[in-house]
Amino acid sequence: MTALIIGMGNIGKKLVELGNFENVYVYDRVPKDIPGVIRLDEFQIPSNVDVIVECASPEAVKEYSLQILKSPVNYIVISTSAFADKVFRERFFNELKNSPARVFFPSGAIGGLDVLSSIKDFVENVHIETIKPPKSLGLDLKGKTVVFEGNVEEASRLFPRNINVASTIGLVVGFEKVKVTIMADPATNHNVHIVRISSTIGNYEFKIENIPSPENPKTSMLTVYSILRTLKNLESKIVFG
């Protein structure tokens, strides 16, 4: 499998290290020396690329997605907070209707998307409570503090690098059904997500406690392994969940 990875932050570097790729192209606006990869000086899609993995930013999703959708590739998107922008979201999915590309949204830093996608037509509302160390939110607080309550669109404007989990849920069930609480807690060293789902066929609750990546406390290593699972599924004859 030949991959093009957009973004050489912590996630991109781990994918290069752990992914079983034949060839890897990388594109990042900030040039980085990474052994064993082919660095692109400008964004382009080489003809031999099978899969494109975006792990850069919501801005990158908005800037490159429409070009990517013109190519017959597998496109894995991590920075789903880009889709909290309703105008971009509608344009993306309109383009996707006639696109030769296949788009994948890994579960990233949470679980339970299999349940959500199975019952999405019956979901009444979803509340996601995210608890993080203050520094991962760019804050310096002494006590446990609710820093945001509201919808995904508002949260994405204030915390664009911390709201991918809620945006992914919004893509599954509809953004209008998702409410977000973001809490900073200096007593925790985990990224915690509590997802509560109310539906006409059952109520469900998931709690995920991720250890932040040492290189970037805004992300969790679970995100990397979620992408690797998606990549493995592309080539598997048996897929679970």
HELIX and SHEET records of a PDB file:
HELIX    1   1 ASN A   10  LEU A   18  1                                   9    
HELIX    2   2 PRO A   58  ILE A   68  1                                  11    
HELIX    3   3 THR A   80  ALA A   84  5                                   5    
HELIX    4   4 LYS A   86  LYS A   97  1                                  12    
HELIX    5   5 LEU A  113  ILE A  119  1                                   7    
HELIX    6   6 LYS A  120  PHE A  122  5                                   3    
HELIX    7   7 PRO A  134  LEU A  137  5                                   4    
HELIX    8   8 VAL A  152  LEU A  158  1                                   7    
HELIX    9   9 ASN A  164  VAL A  173  1                                  10    
HELIX   10  10 PHE A  175  LYS A  177  5                                   3    
HELIX   11  11 MET A  221  GLU A  235  1                                  15    
SHEET    1   A 6 ILE A  38  LEU A  40  0                                        
SHEET    2   A 6 ASN A  23  TYR A  27  1                                        
SHEET    3   A 6 THR A   2  ILE A   6  1                                        
SHEET    4   A 6 VAL A  51  GLU A  54  1                                        
SHEET    5   A 6 ASN A  74  VAL A  77  1                                        
SHEET    6   A 6 ARG A 102  PHE A 104  1                                        
SHEET    1   B 5 THR A 145  ASN A 151  0                                        
SHEET    2   B 5 VAL A 178  ALA A 184 -1                                        
SHEET    3   B 5 VAL A 123  LYS A 132  1                                        
SHEET    4   B 5 ASN A 191  SER A 199 -1                                        
SHEET    5   B 5 GLY A 202  ASN A 210 -1                                        
END                                                                             
